[in-house]
Amino acid sequence: MSVRELVVLGTASQVPTRHRNHNGYLLRWDGEGILFDPGEGTQRQMLRAGVAAHDLNRICVTHFHGDHSLGLAGVIQRVNLDQVPHEITAHYPRSGRRFYDRLRHATAYRETVPLTEAPVDADGVLAATPSYTLEARRLSHPVESYGYRLIEPDGRRMLPDRLAAHGIKGPDVGRVQREGSLNGVPLEAVSEVRRGQRFAFVMDTRLCPGVHALAEGCDLLVIESTFLDEDESLAVEHGHLTAGQAARVARDAGVRHLVLTHFSQRYTDPEEFERQARAAGFEGELTVAHDLQRVPVPKRR
């Protein structure tokens, strides 16, 4: 049975708190697992969330500030300790290769699993599989940073009333799907486009074109909201978003489910992020993330 969900491993920015670990997010997409921004403590959070090293197929790092990458060393060593038998690909900004290399070889361990490296240095497609295409977009932060976007290919939904009108039933339904037409009836006459699902991951950034491009039409958008709106000047100075800014991006992009995360330790009331997001006009599903939470990708309409 296919599963598409976000497993939240950590939601703090800059420093962890008593209730929030550093960043870490696992996207389960059918039979694959994509780990985003493994901050310090991610390996333990994986254990608490029931996520194993064998669940990982890709690791995507947005940038090399510590709260987004210090856990990479432990995760890589755990992959080797458990001798994961399948390929794991690591995506990260090419300009940060020296940090990736230092984290990968931070201590002595027995290297049994060669990770595939696919650094990012421009907007565009990083990988294309039968289940999804993975893209990257440049963001605006004091160090080079990229957001990630996963897009499922469009499919087709068969329409029972049109099939019946053309007398197509039983095994012939499969035939028209495979062959594209049957007895002069094209597939398009008995089906409609089923839009593929879309997911985006947007971390440390100011408002910029990349943010909007990543969010466009997403079923599930995970986006930083480090600051509340009254501290917008701090957000701009340090290269971050406020709750209201993130919500307006989601509103304008037609996002179905918005997940706010990466909260500054200066705030103690998570509900204020929700209030400001609603005040900004976002009317879809909204989650103010907390550690070890699971958020399903919305079902297709």
C-alpha positions in Angstrom: 0.0 0.0 0.0 1.5 3.3 -1.0 2.1 5.9 1.7 2.6 9.6 1.1 3.3 11.6 4.2 5.6 14.0 5.9 7.3 12.8 9.1 8.4 15.8 11.1 11.6 15.1 13.0 12.4 18.6 14.3 11.0 22.1 14.0 13.4 24.5 15.8 15.6 27.2 14.2 19.1 28.1 15.1 19.1 26.3 18.6 16.9 23.5 19.8 14.5 24.0 22.7 13.1 21.7 25.4 10.3 20.8 23.1 11.7 21.3 19.6 14.7 19.5 18.1 16.8 21.0 15.3 15.3 20.6 11.8 14.7 17.2 10.1 11.9 16.1 7.8 11.2 12.8 6.1 8.9 12.6 3.1 7.6 9.1 2.5 6.6 8.9 -1.2 5.3 5.5 -2.0 8.3 3.2 -1.5 10.9 5.9 -1.2 12.1 8.2 1.7 13.5 11.6 1.1 15.2 13.2 4.2 15.4 17.0 4.2 17.8 19.1 6.3 19.0 16.7 9.0 20.0 19.0 11.8 21.7 17.9 15.1 19.9 15.1 16.8 18.2 13.8 13.6 19.4 10.2 14.1 17.7 10.0 17.5 14.5 11.7 16.2 14.4 9.0 13.5 14.5 6.3 16.2 11.7 8.0 18.1 9.6 8.4 14.9 10.1 4.8 13.8 12.2 5.8 10.8 15.1 3.5 9.9 18.2 4.2 7.8 16.9 1.6 5.3 13.9 4.0 4.7 16.2 6.6 3.1 16.7 6.9 -0.6 17.7 10.6 -0.9 19.1 13.3 1.4 18.4 16.9 0.4 20.2 19.7 2.2 19.0 23.2 1.5 22.1 24.9 2.9 25.0 24.4 5.4 23.9 26.3 8.5 24.3 23.9 11.4 20.6 23.6 12.3 20.0 22.1 8.8 23.1 19.9 8.4 24.9 19.0 11.6 22.9 15.7 11.9 24.3 14.6 8.5 27.3 13.0 10.0 25.3 10.8 12.3 22.8 9.8 9.6 25.6 8.9 7.1 27.4 6.8 9.8 24.1 5.1 10.6 23.5 4.3 6.9 27.0 2.6 6.9 26.5 0.8 10.3 23.2 -0.7 9.0 24.8 -1.5 5.6 21.8 -0.1 3.7 21.8 -2.2 0.5 20.3 0.3 -2.0 21.6 3.5 -3.5 21.2 6.8 -1.5 21.7 10.0 -3.3 22.8 13.3 -1.5 21.8 16.6 -2.9 23.3 19.8 -1.5 24.6 23.2 -2.7 27.8 22.6 -4.7 29.3 25.7 -3.0 29.1 23.8 0.3 31.0 20.7 -0.8 33.7 21.3 1.8 31.1 21.2 4.6 29.5 18.1 3.2 33.0 16.4 3.0 33.8 17.4 6.6 30.5 16.1 7.9 30.7 12.9 6.0 34.2 12.2 7.4 33.8 14.0 10.8 35.0 10.9 12.7 36.5 7.5 12.0 34.0 4.8 11.0 33.8 1.9 8.6 32.5 3.1 5.3 30.5 0.3 3.7 27.9 2.3 1.7 29.1 4.7 -1.0 26.6 7.6 -1.2 25.9 9.0 -4.6 26.6 12.8 -4.7 24.5 15.0 -6.9 25.3 18.6 -5.9 23.0 21.5 -6.9 24.4 24.6 -8.6 21.4 25.9 -10.6 17.7 25.9 -10.9 16.3 22.8 -12.6 15.6 19.1 -12.5 17.8 17.0 -10.2 16.2 13.6 -10.8 13.4 12.0 -12.8 11.8 8.7 -11.7 8.6 7.0 -12.8 7.0 8.2 -9.5 8.3 11.8 -9.4 10.5 14.6 -10.7 12.7 16.4 -8.2 13.5 20.0 -8.9 15.6 22.7 -7.1 15.2 26.5 -7.0 17.6 29.1 -5.6 16.5 30.9 -2.5 17.7 34.2 -0.8 19.7 33.6 2.3 23.1 34.8 3.6 24.7 31.5 2.4 23.7 29.7 -0.8 20.5 27.9 -0.3 18.1 25.9 -2.5 14.5 24.7 -2.0 13.2 21.4 -3.4 10.0 20.5 -5.2 8.7 17.1 -6.0 6.2 16.6 -8.9 4.3 13.5 -9.7 3.6 12.9 -13.5 0.1 13.6 -14.6 -2.0 10.5 -15.1 -5.5 9.8 -16.4 -8.7 9.0 -14.6 -11.2 6.7 -16.3 -14.8 8.0 -16.5 -17.4 5.2 -15.9 -20.2 7.1 -17.6 -18.2 7.7 -20.8 -16.9 4.1 -20.8 -20.5 2.9 -20.6 -21.6 5.2 -23.4 -19.0 3.7 -25.7 -19.7 0.1 -24.5 -16.3 -0.3 -23.1 -16.1 -2.6 -20.0 -14.2 -5.4 -18.4 -10.8 -6.2 -19.9 -11.4 -3.6 -22.6 -10.9 -0.8 -20.1 -7.3 -2.0 -19.6 -6.8 -2.3 -23.3 -7.8 1.3 -24.0 -5.5 2.5 -21.2 -2.6 0.6 -22.6 -3.1 1.1 -26.3 -4.5 4.7 -26.3 -7.6 3.8 -28.3 -10.1 0.9 -28.9 -12.3 0.4 -31.9 -11.9 4.0 -32.9 -12.6 5.4 -29.4 -9.5 7.4 -28.2 -8.5 7.3 -24.5 -9.2 11.0 -24.2 -12.9 10.4 -25.0 -13.4 8.1 -21.9 -11.0 9.7 -19.4 -9.7 12.9 -18.0 -6.3 14.2 -16.9 -5.5 13.3 -13.3 -3.1 16.0 -12.1 0.0 14.6 -10.3 0.5 15.6 -6.7 3.1 18.2 -5.8 5.2 18.8 -2.7 7.7 21.6 -1.9 10.2 22.2 0.8 11.2 25.8 1.4 13.6 26.6 4.2 15.7 29.7 5.2 15.0 32.4 2.7 13.6 35.9 2.2 10.8 36.4 -0.2 12.2 35.8 -3.7 11.1 34.3 -7.1 12.3 30.9 -6.0 9.8 30.8 -3.1 6.9 31.4 -5.3 8.0 29.0 -8.0 8.4 26.2 -5.5 5.0 26.8 -3.9 3.0 27.1 -7.1 0.1 24.6 -7.1 1.4 22.4 -4.2 -0.7 19.9 -2.5 1.6 20.1 0.5 4.0 23.0 1.2 6.5 22.8 4.1 7.9 26.3 4.6 9.8 28.2 7.2 8.1 30.9 9.3 10.9 31.7 11.7 9.5 35.0 12.8 6.1 36.5 13.6 4.9 39.5 11.5 5.9 42.2 14.0 9.5 41.1 13.6 9.5 41.3 9.8 12.6 43.6 9.9 14.6 40.9 11.6 13.3 38.3 9.1 14.6 40.4 6.2 17.9 41.1 7.9 18.6 37.5 8.6 17.1 36.0 5.5 13.9 34.5 6.8 10.1 34.6 6.4 7.4 35.6 8.8 4.2 33.6 9.4 2.2 36.1 7.4 4.6 36.1 4.5 4.6 32.3 4.2 0.8 32.2 4.4 0.4 34.8 1.6 2.8 32.8 -0.6 0.7 29.7 0.0 -2.5 31.6 -0.6 -1.4 33.1 -3.9 0.1 29.7 -5.0 -3.1 27.8 -4.4 -1.5 25.5 -1.8 -3.9 22.9 -0.4 -2.1 22.1 2.9 0.4 24.5 4.5 2.9 23.3 7.1 4.7 26.1 9.0 7.9 25.2 10.8 11.5 26.4 11.8 10.3 28.6 14.7 12.6 31.0 16.6 13.1 30.2 20.2 11.9 33.7 21.1 8.3 32.6 20.7 6.4 30.5 23.2 2.9 30.5 21.7 2.7 28.3 18.6 -1.0 29.3 18.1 0.1 32.9 17.2 1.7 31.5 14.0 -1.7 30.0 13.0 -3.5 33.2 13.9 -1.2 35.3 11.7 -1.4 32.8 8.9 -5.2 32.9 8.9 -5.1 36.7 9.1 -3.0 36.8 6.0 -5.8 35.1 4.1 -4.8 31.5 3.8 -7.9 29.3 3.9 -6.6 25.8 3.2 -5.5 23.1 5.6 -2.9 24.5 8.0 -0.5 22.8 10.3 1.8 24.5 12.8 4.3 21.7 13.0 5.6 20.0 16.1 8.2 17.3 16.5 7.3 13.7 15.6 4.1 14.8 13.9 2.9 13.0 10.7 1.2 15.0 8.0 -0.4 13.1 5.1 -0.2 14.4 1.6 -3.8 15.5 0.8 -5.8 13.0 -1.2 -6.4 13.9 -4.8 -9.6 15.8 -5.5 
